[in-house]
């Protein structure tokens, strides 16, 4: 098939500690994160918990079977560089594992199953940006910018383990929920908070990750939670 989506680059990395514990400015203080990934140019095993050699620092909010692979559309970086006037924000900057050509938030859906190399992966949830990209690039409201732009990326869970490599084609095998694109999910979660009908329909999506279901269920029960700790964290 012409124009088949593919992995443009693969990224892995173990958590790193950066910054100065004695810094006066909060954005300069010491912090630990797995956001600093490096491109790899060899085949690598994709297991249930992610790529061999990859890791996360905050295992409560990152990693695990429902967040085995963070994927991001390579084309988004042109917009970030232009909007922020920063040519350092390049592929890998969001901490993604797969930098993908041919897929984005408008043509990827919850529950999609793709064949990638020897592996089968399934879309589990959009990425909800946290404060760490902001700390990395010293842009205090970067998480909010990512969220509002809709250029969030998404996570895969792994259905079948196997070897993957850069330039592997990404072949759609199943699409049970064509109505729930990543863009649509982001809209319900972040922009249409008063639309309980939409929240209920999304919460009922069989293949949506449990943490998203839990957040939506709380909304339906009248509970709300501030996003400040997620988007700003220790940066303020």
C-alpha atoms as one frame of an Amber mdcrd trajectory, in Angstrom:
protein
   0.000   0.000   0.000   1.273   3.458  -0.887   1.754   5.962   1.943   1.750
   3.215   4.580   2.412   4.687   8.036   5.782   3.736   9.488   8.162   4.219
  12.404  10.440   7.036  11.345  12.612   6.786  14.461  12.804   4.572  17.554
  13.758   6.050  20.935  14.693   4.484  24.269  16.251   5.762  27.442  16.628
   5.125  31.163  15.710   7.796  33.728  18.207  10.619  34.188  18.659  13.111
  36.998  19.180  16.687  35.840  19.338  20.145  37.377  20.778  21.585  40.568
  19.282  20.637  43.972  20.439  24.026  45.307  19.018  26.111  42.454  16.918
  29.099  43.464  14.600  28.918  40.460  12.135  26.021  40.610  12.588  25.228
  36.916  16.338  24.780  37.511  16.065  22.427  40.482  17.042  18.761  40.428
  14.570  16.374  38.826  14.545  12.822  37.508  12.763  11.721  34.346  12.722
   9.155  31.567  11.863  11.832  29.006  15.439  11.943  27.704  15.366   9.282
  24.991  18.012   8.581  22.372  17.420   7.253  18.843  18.424   3.669  18.205
  19.222   2.207  14.805  18.976  -1.519  15.523  16.126  -3.991  16.004  14.791
  -4.105  19.564  12.387  -6.319  21.487   8.984  -4.877  22.280   7.568  -6.596
  25.346   4.401  -6.118  27.377   6.046  -3.378  29.447   7.763  -1.625  26.559
  10.986  -1.625  24.569  14.081  -3.358  25.920  16.390  -0.703  27.332  13.640
   1.818  27.982  12.474   3.000  31.389  10.474   5.576  33.345  11.156   7.422
  36.585   7.568   7.968  37.750   6.057   4.494  37.595   2.777   5.715  39.088
   1.991   7.922  36.097   4.197   6.474  33.364   4.997   3.035  32.009   3.214
  -0.237  32.620   1.242  -2.414  30.189  -1.290   0.320  29.319   1.505   2.745
  28.507   4.030   0.364  26.996   4.801   2.559  23.987   4.432   6.328  23.685
   3.914   7.352  20.076   4.063  10.802  18.523   3.494  12.154  15.041   6.789
  13.352  13.578   5.055  16.126  11.643   4.094  17.948  14.851   7.636  19.115
  15.482   7.582  21.589  12.604   4.663  23.343  14.310   6.303  23.338  17.735
   9.531  24.769  16.350   7.605  27.507  14.555   5.219  28.353  17.409   7.891
  28.370  20.108  10.765  29.621  17.941  12.878  26.740  19.247  14.711  24.409
  16.873  15.760  22.158  19.783  12.253  20.683  19.990  12.856  17.809  17.589
  11.720  14.170  17.302  12.161  12.468  20.662  11.603  15.689  22.602   8.277
  14.518  24.021   9.867  11.339  25.363   8.198   9.188  22.737   9.336   5.697
  21.754   7.858   5.691  18.254   8.204   8.784  16.083   5.625   8.024  13.420
   5.002   9.236   9.878   1.476   8.841   8.513  -0.506   8.687  11.761  -1.753
  11.441  14.049  -4.497  12.176  16.554  -7.128  12.462  13.827  -6.599   9.057
  12.213  -5.716   6.894  15.234  -8.563   5.443  17.310  -8.904   3.782  20.712
  -8.796   0.011  20.245  -6.962   0.134  16.904  -4.733  -2.911  16.491  -1.621
  -2.470  14.373   1.031  -4.866  13.188   4.492  -3.357  13.678   7.419  -5.576
  12.764   6.823  -8.854  14.618   4.587  -7.212  17.230   0.892  -6.415  17.530
  -0.022  -3.258  19.436  -3.332  -1.687  20.423  -4.155   1.965  21.093  -5.063
   2.345  24.784  -5.317   6.089  25.502  -4.184   9.580  24.562  -1.175  10.928
  26.371  -2.041  13.462  29.065   0.958  15.811  29.158   2.637  16.434  32.493
   5.056  19.078  33.739   8.224  17.366  32.543   8.344  18.665  28.932   7.923
  22.126  30.482  10.917  21.565  32.754  12.994  20.160  29.923  12.481  23.174
  27.671  11.950  25.826  30.357   8.475  26.694  29.056   6.226  26.879  32.125
   2.915  26.333  30.317   4.186  23.756  27.824   1.963  20.952  29.133  -1.104
  23.152  28.721   0.036  24.148  25.238   0.403  20.471  24.296  -3.024  19.662
  25.725  -4.796  22.593  24.056  -3.088  21.982  20.713  -4.367  18.400  20.620
  -0.867  17.302  19.602  -0.635  14.962  22.579   0.462  11.645  21.141  -0.976
   8.333  22.340  -0.059   5.066  24.009  -0.032   1.478  22.783  -0.483  -1.647
  24.850   1.258  -4.738  23.461  -0.953  -7.610  22.292   1.868  -9.717  20.860
   5.517  -9.237  21.728   8.141  -9.110  19.001  11.078  -7.362  17.386  10.556
  -3.861  15.956  12.904  -1.495  14.158  12.913   1.932  12.536  11.219   2.095
   9.122   8.860  -0.759  10.074   5.456  -0.318   8.464   2.479   0.170  10.781
  -0.391  -1.887   9.381  -3.946  -1.451  10.675  -5.512  -4.846  11.432  -8.660
  -3.959  13.419 -10.632  -0.772  14.180 -13.505  -1.486  16.620 -14.141   2.161
  17.603 -13.726   4.438  14.563 -15.703   7.164  16.351 -13.130   7.458  19.144
 -10.138   9.085  17.535  -7.445  10.375  19.857  -8.610  13.895  18.924 -12.193
  13.070  19.941 -11.040  11.611  23.263  -8.946  14.691  23.999 -11.908  16.924
  23.209 -14.215  15.063  25.606 -11.608  14.919  28.369 -10.321  18.475  28.165
 -12.729  20.713  26.240 -16.230  19.291  26.782 -16.157  18.687  30.515 -19.878
  19.461  30.905 -20.950  16.978  28.219 -21.922  14.033  30.393 -23.444  12.104
  27.499 -20.125  12.142  25.649 -18.266  11.253  28.846 -20.537   8.260  29.404
 -20.093   7.044  25.835 -16.315   7.334  26.022 -16.194   5.681  29.446 -18.073
   2.723  27.921 -15.414   2.212  25.231 -14.185  -1.326  25.871 -10.529  -0.770
  25.002 -10.009   2.597  26.731  -7.348   2.379  29.451  -8.592   1.948  33.023
  -7.195   5.252  34.297  -9.166   7.188  31.673 -12.286   5.206  32.518 -11.772
   6.023  36.198 -11.434   9.762  35.532 -14.565   9.777  33.396 -16.501   7.740
  35.965 -15.612  10.286  38.648 -16.798  13.093  36.368 -20.092  11.292  35.877
 -20.393  11.037  39.672 -19.922  14.780  40.052 -16.289  14.612  41.177 -13.686
  16.910  39.666  -9.947  17.207  40.063  -7.625  20.103  39.331  -5.082  19.528
  36.575  -2.537  21.917  38.143  -0.465  19.196  39.799  -0.182  17.373  36.474
   0.585  20.295  34.175   2.699  22.423  36.552   3.887  19.974  39.218   6.969
  21.242  41.080   7.590  23.908  38.430   5.509  26.396  40.438
